[in-house]
Amino acid sequence: MRTSFRIRVEQNGKPLFDRLYGARDNLKVWAFGQKLQREIAWGWGAVENVVWEGHDAAVQLEAGRAKLSLVAGRQKGNAAKRNVDLILLTSDEKQVKDRIDKEGYLPLDGMLTQAGDVYLKVHNARDSAP
């Protein structure tokens, strides 16, 4: 199936990044210790389910605003619905490489924590309904 789309990044009116994602031939980060491969045929069915792309993508940004665009056109041939769960932006290249090399389950999921980034404090007023 084809589920391709592009990610483009611009800053100050200049294109800095333009890359195709979701293509069958792209190198992907696979779960369950499979690391970097183009495609895997799992024993239980479809080839793509939990997969990441772009471990080697980089863009140099200046301080200030930048525009990130997801561009998804009509797919040619046998196409599936796209499902982009997230776009991870990080400057921690070492952690990405280490997780691909050492994690045996879902390598990049551990980077999706908000520990230390988000703080929430909730107060339940005494007169509120249970």
ABEGO torsion letter per residue (X at the ends): XBABBBBBBBBGGBBABBBBBGBAABBBBBBGGAEBBABBBBAAEBABBBBBBGAABBBBBBBEBBBBBBBBBBBBEBBBBBBBABBBBBABAAAAAAAAAABABBAAAAAABABGABBBBBBBBAABBX
